[in-house]
Amino acid sequence: MTRVTIRIDFDDGRHLGHGKVRLLEMVEVHGSISSAARAMDMSYRRAWLLADEVNRMFTTPVLAKQLGGKGGGHARLTDFGRLLVSHYREIERESKLAFADRIAALEHRLALPAPD
């Protein structure tokens, strides 16, 4: 399935793309960075570094974290975190609609895959 993937490159070299947004969505669903990492088949360290990077990228926190202890740590999206995910997904949707005809024209001209 053809899809448009958006990566927002900010002037200072930081960026936000599908992977980081998907991680945020998984944190919201699973309630922790470690559970989100497992769901995405990603190492905890990688997930934590990405989550921390996004959390420090903006003036308002994206994640609210509670460090481990009895019962383990927890994480959830802040109101701004949910807004960030919503904005990103809306940009994706609008891009898909805006470029649907051009993408279809390109798909129409795709060569058949080479046989194995």
C-alpha positions in Angstrom: 0.0 0.0 0.0 1.4 3.4 -1.0 1.4 6.0 1.7 2.7 9.5 2.3 5.1 9.7 5.2 5.7 13.1 6.8 8.8 14.2 8.6 8.8 17.8 9.9 12.4 19.1 10.0 12.7 22.1 12.3 15.3 24.8 11.6 17.6 23.7 14.4 18.1 20.1 13.1 15.4 18.5 15.3 12.7 16.6 13.5 9.4 14.8 14.2 8.2 12.0 12.1 6.1 8.9 11.9 8.2 6.8 14.2 8.3 9.2 17.1 4.6 10.0 16.8 3.8 6.2 16.7 5.8 5.8 19.9 3.8 8.5 21.6 0.6 6.8 20.5 1.8 3.5 21.9 2.8 5.2 25.2 -0.7 6.5 25.4 -2.2 3.1 24.7 0.1 1.0 26.9 0.8 3.5 29.8 4.5 3.2 29.8 7.6 3.6 27.6 8.7 0.1 28.2 5.4 -1.4 27.2 5.2 0.8 24.1 8.7 -0.3 23.2 7.7 -4.0 23.5 4.6 -3.3 21.4 6.8 -1.8 18.7 9.6 -4.4 18.9 12.0 -1.7 20.0 14.6 -1.7 22.7 13.6 0.2 25.9 16.7 2.3 25.6 15.9 3.4 22.0 12.3 4.2 23.0 13.3 6.1 26.1 15.8 8.2 24.1 13.2 9.0 21.4 10.6 9.8 24.0 13.0 12.0 25.9 14.0 13.8 22.7 10.5 14.6 21.8 9.7 15.6 25.4 12.5 18.1 25.4 11.8 19.4 21.8 9.0 21.7 22.8 8.5 24.3 25.5 5.6 22.3 26.9 6.2 18.7 28.0 4.7 16.0 25.7 4.9 13.2 28.2 4.2 13.1 31.9 6.4 10.4 33.5 6.4 8.7 36.8 9.7 6.9 37.6 9.7 3.2 38.5 9.2 1.9 42.0 6.6 -0.3 43.4 4.4 -1.2 40.5 6.9 0.2 38.0 6.9 3.5 36.1 4.2 5.0 34.1 3.9 7.5 31.3 1.1 9.3 29.6 0.7 12.0 27.1 0.0 15.5 28.3 -2.7 17.6 26.8 0.0 19.1 24.6 1.2 15.6 23.7 -2.2 14.6 22.5 -2.5 17.9 20.5 0.9 17.2 18.9 -0.1 13.7 17.8 -3.4 15.1 16.5 -1.7 17.9 14.5 0.8 15.4 13.0 -1.9 12.9 12.0 -4.0 15.8 10.5 -1.0 16.9 8.4 -0.7 13.3 7.2 -4.4 13.1 6.3 -4.4 16.4 4.5 -1.2 15.5 2.6 -2.7 12.2 1.5 -5.8 14.0 0.2 -3.9 16.8 -1.5 -1.6 14.4 -3.4 -3.9 11.5 -4.0 -4.2 12.1 -7.8 -0.5 12.4 -8.2 0.3 9.4 -6.1 -2.3 7.3 -8.1 -0.6 8.5 -11.4 2.8 7.3 -10.1 1.3 4.0 -8.9 -0.2 3.5 -12.3 3.3 3.7 -13.8 5.0 1.4 -11.4 6.8 -1.5 -13.0 5.8 -5.0 -12.0 8.0 -6.4 -9.2 10.9 -8.5 -10.4 10.3 -12.2 -9.9 12.1 -13.9 -7.1 
